[in-house]
Amino acid sequence: RKEAALARGFDSYSSYRQYYLELPEDEAAATFEIEIVVTTNSHPGFEGYLSLINPLQVDGYVDTRTLTYRYPIDRPLHFKQRGFTMDPEVRQEGDMEEVRYELRYLRPMWFERWSAHPWSNYPVVLASSLATWSDFHARAHTVYEGRSVADDAIRAEVALLTGDLETSRARAEAIYRFVTADLHYLGLYEGQSGRVPHPATLVFERRYGDCKDHTVLLVTMLREAGIPAWSTLLHAGRPAFLDPDLPIQLTNHAIVYAEIDGEGVFLDGVSNPYQFAMPSDSIRHRQAVVLRDDDVELLDTPKGSADLRSAREVVTLVLAADGSLTADVELRYSGFLAARLLDRRDKETAAEVAREDAEFVRRSYTLPEDLEVTYLEGESTVPG
């Protein structure tokens, strides 16, 4: 299992492992010794890069916990403590150095699924083979820039998409919609492509790829349209915040940061085609690593708001002279809901959407089965 876990770790952004330890029967306590051997990154451009995050606590009471790091002296690890202060024991033996933390009486680490990532909230030891984010930039920027190069086919597509568009925002939106709608998400990790994107030219030719592949193509096409754009790394899912000093690559997703008419926007190349400059919940309110030309910039992605996910129902009742009552229910969507409805309309027939929305109204108001519900076109942020 250890060999399989290490092999999987080479082909992914992170190698997170969770261990479940059970006490022997009829014993109130036990001592466990776990040895984890970690090898440095083998991906082209990232060779020798290693970053570790070790929370001090677990989900049970611990009397004594010892964290020991051993590494070659000529390939040192750089450490940082977050949430606690301690002078670790450091010693050298031959060509190896050892750093040792010993902690006593640790309380359990419990957290809710909706809360921020425990690595952001609890005391942790951070370790990296790189000393600064500038060191990380020297590697990652080279990897992504080397694959964000256009050819004649990409230039022709950009000209076709943006030729009659006058504003930078309109050109950016047209390119964004092309990448998100015409390309399929598919992660085929051939060789070392778990962390390294395929060239933009290959992604454009194949019309598929994972988040890194969509990112390099989107960056390449935006630049061809005269829009500054950079590949950007972050952690999707539970919010996680990066350390400002030590380059711990707490990332599992790649997106684009672009400057459009003086405004910085985050664009997710594998998102909904109608969510231009509207990052989804999974990448909101967290820190992102922007691989600018000269150095890394850690930027916060936008926070959420009610406007991004709202549905308004407008009900018009008409009482006739004979006592009959008719109702017109109009659903007005905004933000993500509007984007998803538009995307759904692209993929389904209008009749099918009308039927589904009519059934939604029936369920919402618990209407009897024999009452006819008719879908009506109306004034709305989304047609229909």
C-alpha positions as CSV (number, residue, x, y, z in Angstrom):
1,R,0.0,0.0,0.0
2,K,2.9,2.4,0.7
3,E,4.3,1.8,-2.8
4,A,0.9,2.4,-4.4
5,A,0.4,5.6,-2.4
6,L,3.8,7.0,-3.4
7,A,3.1,6.2,-7.1
8,R,-0.2,8.0,-6.9
9,G,1.5,10.9,-5.2
10,F,3.7,11.5,-8.2
11,D,0.7,11.9,-10.5
12,S,-1.3,14.4,-8.5
13,Y,-1.1,17.9,-7.1
14,S,-0.9,16.6,-3.5
15,S,-0.3,13.4,-1.6
16,Y,-2.7,13.7,1.4
17,R,-2.8,10.6,3.5
18,Q,-5.1,9.8,6.4
19,Y,-4.3,7.1,8.9
20,Y,-6.8,5.4,11.2
21,L,-5.2,3.8,14.3
22,E,-7.3,1.7,16.7
23,L,-6.4,0.8,20.3
24,P,-5.8,-2.9,21.0
25,E,-8.7,-4.6,22.8
26,D,-9.0,-4.0,26.5
27,E,-6.3,-1.3,26.5
28,A,-6.8,2.3,27.4
29,A,-3.8,3.6,25.6
30,A,-1.2,2.5,23.1
31,T,2.0,3.7,21.4
32,F,2.3,3.9,17.6
33,E,5.4,4.5,15.6
34,I,4.8,5.6,12.0
35,E,7.6,6.0,9.5
36,I,6.7,7.8,6.3
37,V,9.4,8.0,3.6
38,V,8.8,10.9,1.2
39,T,10.6,11.4,-2.1
40,T,11.0,14.7,-3.8
41,N,9.1,15.8,-6.9
42,S,10.1,14.1,-10.2
43,H,8.0,16.3,-12.5
44,P,9.9,18.2,-15.2
45,G,10.6,21.7,-13.8
46,F,9.7,20.7,-10.3
47,E,12.6,18.3,-9.6
48,G,13.6,18.2,-6.0
49,Y,10.7,20.3,-4.8
50,L,9.0,19.0,-1.7
51,S,6.5,20.6,0.7
52,L,4.9,19.2,3.8
53,I,2.1,20.2,6.2
54,N,1.9,18.3,9.4
55,P,-1.0,19.2,11.9
56,L,0.1,18.6,15.5
57,Q,-3.2,17.3,16.6
58,V,-5.3,14.3,15.6
59,D,-8.9,13.5,16.3
60,G,-8.1,11.9,19.7
61,Y,-6.2,12.7,22.9
62,V,-2.4,12.2,22.6
63,D,-0.1,12.0,25.6
64,T,3.1,12.5,23.6
65,R,3.7,13.0,20.0
66,T,7.1,13.3,18.3
67,L,7.7,14.6,14.8
68,T,11.1,13.8,13.4
69,Y,12.4,15.0,10.0
70,R,15.6,13.6,8.5
71,Y,17.1,14.9,5.3
72,P,20.4,15.2,3.5
73,I,22.4,18.2,4.7
74,D,23.1,19.3,1.2
75,R,19.3,19.3,0.4
76,P,17.9,21.0,3.5
77,L,14.3,21.5,4.5
78,H,13.1,25.0,5.6
79,F,10.7,25.0,8.5
80,K,8.0,27.3,9.9
81,Q,5.7,26.9,12.8
82,R,2.1,28.2,12.6
83,G,-0.1,28.4,15.6
84,F,2.5,27.5,18.2
85,T,6.1,28.3,19.2
86,M,8.8,25.8,20.0
87,D,12.5,25.4,19.5
88,P,13.0,22.0,17.9
89,E,16.0,19.8,18.6
90,V,18.4,19.8,15.7
91,R,21.3,17.4,15.3
92,Q,23.6,16.2,12.5
93,E,24.9,12.7,11.9
94,G,27.2,12.1,8.9
95,D,25.6,13.6,5.8
96,M,22.1,13.8,7.4
97,E,20.3,16.4,9.5
98,E,17.5,15.7,11.9
99,V,14.8,18.1,13.3
100,R,12.7,16.8,16.1
101,Y,9.5,18.2,17.7
102,E,8.2,16.6,20.9
103,L,4.7,17.7,22.0
104,R,2.8,16.7,25.1
105,Y,-0.9,16.4,26.1
106,L,-2.5,17.3,22.8
107,R,-6.2,17.8,22.6
108,P,-8.3,16.4,19.7
109,M,-8.6,18.3,16.5
110,W,-12.2,18.4,15.5
111,F,-13.7,20.4,12.7
112,E,-16.9,20.7,10.7
113,R,-17.1,19.8,7.0
114,W,-18.2,23.4,6.1
115,S,-15.4,25.1,8.1
116,A,-12.1,26.3,6.7
117,H,-9.4,23.6,6.1
118,P,-7.8,22.4,9.3
119,W,-4.4,23.2,7.9
120,S,-5.5,26.8,8.0
121,N,-6.9,26.8,11.5
122,Y,-4.8,24.4,13.7
123,P,-1.2,24.4,14.8
124,V,1.0,22.9,12.0
125,V,4.6,22.4,11.1
126,L,5.4,23.5,7.6
127,A,8.4,22.2,5.7
128,S,9.7,23.0,2.2
129,S,12.8,22.2,0.2
130,L,12.4,25.8,-1.3
131,A,13.1,28.8,1.0
132,T,10.9,31.4,-0.7
133,W,8.0,31.9,-3.1
134,S,10.5,33.4,-5.5
135,D,12.2,30.0,-5.6
136,F,8.9,28.4,-6.4
137,H,8.2,31.0,-9.1
138,A,11.5,30.2,-10.8
139,R,10.2,26.7,-11.4
140,A,6.5,26.9,-11.8
141,H,6.6,30.0,-14.1
142,T,9.0,28.3,-16.4
143,V,6.8,25.2,-16.6
144,Y,3.6,27.1,-17.4
145,E,5.1,29.8,-19.7
146,G,6.9,27.2,-21.8
147,R,3.5,25.7,-22.6
148,S,1.6,28.9,-23.2
149,V,2.7,29.5,-26.7
150,A,0.4,30.1,-29.7
151,D,0.7,28.7,-33.2
152,D,-1.1,29.8,-36.4
153,A,-4.2,27.7,-35.6
154,I,-4.7,29.4,-32.3
155,R,-4.1,32.8,-33.7
156,A,-6.6,32.2,-36.5
157,E,-9.2,31.1,-33.9
158,V,-8.6,34.1,-31.7
159,A,-9.0,36.4,-34.8
160,L,-12.3,34.6,-35.7
161,L,-13.7,34.9,-32.2
162,T,-12.7,38.6,-31.5
163,G,-12.5,40.2,-35.0
164,D,-15.6,42.4,-34.7
165,L,-15.5,42.9,-30.9
166,E,-14.5,46.4,-29.7
167,T,-13.8,46.0,-26.0
168,S,-11.3,44.0,-24.1
169,R,-14.1,42.5,-21.9
170,A,-16.1,41.4,-24.9
171,R,-13.0,39.7,-26.5
172,A,-12.1,38.0,-23.2
173,E,-15.7,36.7,-22.7
174,A,-15.7,35.3,-26.2
175,I,-12.4,33.5,-25.7
176,Y,-13.6,32.3,-22.2
177,R,-16.8,30.9,-23.7
178,F,-14.9,29.1,-26.4
179,V,-12.5,27.4,-24.0
180,T,-15.2,26.4,-21.5
181,A,-17.8,25.3,-24.1
182,D,-15.8,23.8,-26.9
183,L,-13.3,21.9,-24.8
184,H,-14.1,18.8,-22.6
185,Y,-12.7,18.3,-19.2
186,L,-10.6,15.1,-19.2
187,G,-7.5,14.3,-17.1
188,L,-5.3,11.8,-18.9
189,Y,-2.1,11.9,-16.9
190,E,0.4,10.5,-19.4
191,G,3.9,10.4,-17.9
192,Q,4.4,13.5,-15.8
193,S,1.3,15.5,-16.7
194,G,-0.1,15.2,-13.2
195,R,1.5,18.5,-12.3
196,V,2.8,19.7,-15.7
197,P,0.2,21.0,-18.3
198,H,0.2,19.9,-21.9
199,P,1.3,22.6,-24.4
200,A,-1.6,24.9,-25.4
201,T,-1.2,23.9,-29.1
202,L,-1.8,20.2,-28.2
203,V,-4.8,21.1,-26.0
204,F,-6.3,23.2,-28.8
205,E,-5.8,20.4,-31.3
206,R,-7.3,17.7,-29.0
207,R,-10.1,19.9,-27.6
208,Y,-9.8,18.3,-24.1
209,G,-7.7,18.4,-21.0
210,D,-7.7,19.0,-17.3
211,C,-7.7,22.3,-15.4
212,K,-4.0,22.9,-16.1
213,D,-4.5,22.3,-19.8
214,H,-7.6,24.6,-20.0
215,T,-5.6,27.2,-18.1
216,V,-2.6,27.4,-20.5
217,L,-4.8,27.5,-23.5
218,L,-7.0,30.3,-22.0
219,V,-3.9,32.3,-21.0
220,T,-2.4,31.8,-24.5
221,M,-5.6,32.9,-26.3
222,L,-6.2,35.9,-24.0
223,R,-2.6,37.2,-24.7
224,E,-3.1,36.8,-28.4
225,A,-6.1,39.2,-28.0
226,G,-3.9,41.7,-26.2
227,I,-5.2,40.9,-22.7
228,P,-2.6,40.3,-19.9
229,A,-3.2,36.9,-18.3
230,W,-1.3,34.5,-16.0
231,S,-1.6,30.9,-14.9
232,T,-2.8,30.7,-11.3
233,L,-2.8,27.9,-8.7
234,L,-5.1,27.5,-5.7
235,H,-6.9,25.0,-3.5
236,A,-10.5,24.2,-4.7
237,G,-13.0,22.9,-2.2
238,R,-12.6,23.7,1.5
239,P,-10.9,27.1,1.8
240,A,-7.2,26.9,2.5
241,F,-4.9,29.9,3.0
242,L,-1.3,29.8,1.9
243,D,1.7,30.8,4.0
244,P,3.0,34.2,2.9
245,D,6.7,33.2,3.5
246,L,7.2,29.5,2.9
247,P,6.2,28.0,-0.5
248,I,3.9,25.2,0.6
249,Q,2.0,24.2,-2.5
250,L,-1.4,23.7,-0.9
251,T,-3.0,23.7,-4.4
252,N,-5.1,21.3,-6.4
253,H,-6.6,23.5,-9.2
254,A,-5.3,25.8,-11.9
255,I,-7.2,28.9,-13.2
256,V,-6.4,32.2,-14.9
257,Y,-5.9,35.7,-13.5
258,A,-6.4,38.4,-16.2
259,E,-6.4,42.2,-16.2
260,I,-9.3,43.5,-18.2
261,D,-9.7,47.2,-18.6
262,G,-7.6,47.7,-15.4
263,E,-9.7,45.2,-13.4
264,G,-8.2,41.9,-12.1
265,V,-10.6,39.0,-12.7
266,F,-10.3,35.2,-12.0
267,L,-11.4,32.9,-14.8
268,D,-11.9,29.2,-14.4
269,G,-11.3,27.4,-17.7
270,V,-13.3,24.4,-16.7
271,S,-16.4,26.2,-15.4
272,N,-19.8,27.1,-16.9
273,P,-19.5,29.0,-20.2
274,Y,-21.8,31.7,-18.8
275,Q,-19.8,32.2,-15.5
276,F,-17.4,34.7,-17.0
277,A,-15.6,36.6,-14.2
278,M,-17.9,34.8,-11.8
279,P,-15.8,32.2,-9.9
280,S,-17.7,29.2,-8.5
281,D,-18.1,28.6,-4.8
282,S,-15.3,26.1,-4.7
283,I,-12.6,28.7,-5.5
284,R,-14.1,31.8,-3.7
285,H,-12.6,33.4,-0.6
286,R,-9.1,31.8,-0.7
287,Q,-5.6,32.6,-1.7
288,A,-4.3,32.0,-5.2
289,V,-0.7,31.8,-6.5
290,V,-0.5,34.1,-9.5
291,L,2.5,33.2,-11.7
292,R,3.3,36.7,-12.9
293,D,6.3,37.4,-15.2
294,D,8.6,38.7,-12.5
295,D,7.5,36.8,-9.3
296,V,4.7,35.1,-7.5
297,E,1.8,37.2,-6.2
298,L,-0.6,35.8,-3.6
299,L,-4.0,37.2,-4.2
300,D,-7.4,36.7,-2.5
301,T,-10.2,35.4,-4.7
302,P,-13.6,37.2,-4.4
303,K,-15.9,36.4,-1.5
304,G,-19.5,35.2,-2.1
305,S,-22.6,37.4,-2.1
306,A,-26.4,37.0,-2.3
307,D,-26.5,38.4,-5.8
308,L,-24.4,35.4,-7.1
309,R,-27.0,32.8,-6.1
310,S,-30.6,34.1,-6.0
311,A,-33.9,33.2,-7.5
312,R,-36.9,35.5,-7.3
313,E,-40.5,34.3,-7.8
314,V,-43.0,36.9,-9.1
315,V,-46.6,35.6,-8.8
316,T,-49.5,37.5,-10.5
317,L,-53.0,36.5,-9.5
318,V,-56.1,37.4,-11.5
319,L,-59.5,37.1,-9.9
320,A,-62.2,37.1,-12.6
321,A,-65.8,38.3,-12.1
322,D,-67.1,34.7,-12.1
323,G,-64.8,33.9,-9.2
324,S,-62.2,31.9,-11.1
325,L,-58.6,32.5,-10.2
326,T,-55.6,32.3,-12.5
327,A,-51.9,32.7,-11.7
328,D,-48.8,33.5,-13.6
329,V,-45.6,32.5,-11.8
330,E,-42.3,34.0,-13.2
331,L,-39.0,32.8,-11.9
332,R,-36.1,35.3,-12.1
333,Y,-32.6,34.0,-11.7
334,S,-29.3,35.8,-11.2
335,G,-25.7,34.8,-10.8
336,F,-24.9,31.1,-10.8
337,L,-28.5,30.1,-11.2
338,A,-28.9,32.2,-14.3
339,A,-25.6,30.8,-15.7
340,R,-26.6,27.2,-15.1
341,L,-30.0,27.8,-16.8
342,L,-28.4,29.3,-19.8
343,D,-25.9,26.4,-20.0
344,R,-28.8,23.9,-19.7
345,R,-30.7,25.6,-22.5
346,D,-27.6,25.1,-24.7
347,K,-27.7,21.4,-24.0
348,E,-31.4,20.6,-24.0
349,T,-34.4,21.5,-26.1
350,A,-36.5,24.5,-25.1
351,A,-39.5,22.2,-24.7
352,E,-37.7,20.0,-22.2
353,V,-36.6,23.0,-20.1
354,A,-40.2,24.3,-20.2
355,R,-41.5,20.9,-18.9
356,E,-38.9,20.7,-16.1
357,D,-39.6,24.3,-15.0
358,A,-43.4,23.7,-15.0
359,E,-42.8,20.6,-12.8
360,F,-40.6,22.7,-10.5
361,V,-43.5,25.1,-10.0
362,R,-45.9,22.2,-9.4
363,R,-43.7,20.8,-6.7
364,S,-42.9,24.1,-5.1
365,Y,-46.6,25.0,-4.6
366,T,-47.8,21.4,-4.0
367,L,-50.3,21.7,-6.9
368,P,-52.7,18.9,-7.6
369,E,-51.8,16.5,-10.4
370,D,-55.0,17.3,-12.4
371,L,-54.2,21.1,-12.5
372,E,-52.5,22.1,-15.7
373,V,-49.3,24.1,-15.3
374,T,-48.3,26.1,-18.4
375,Y,-44.8,27.5,-18.9
376,L,-44.9,31.2,-20.1
377,E,-42.2,33.3,-21.6
378,G,-41.7,36.5,-19.5
379,E,-39.5,39.4,-18.7
380,S,-36.5,38.0,-16.8
381,T,-32.7,38.2,-16.5
382,V,-32.9,34.8,-18.3
383,P,-35.2,34.4,-21.3
384,G,-38.2,32.4,-20.1
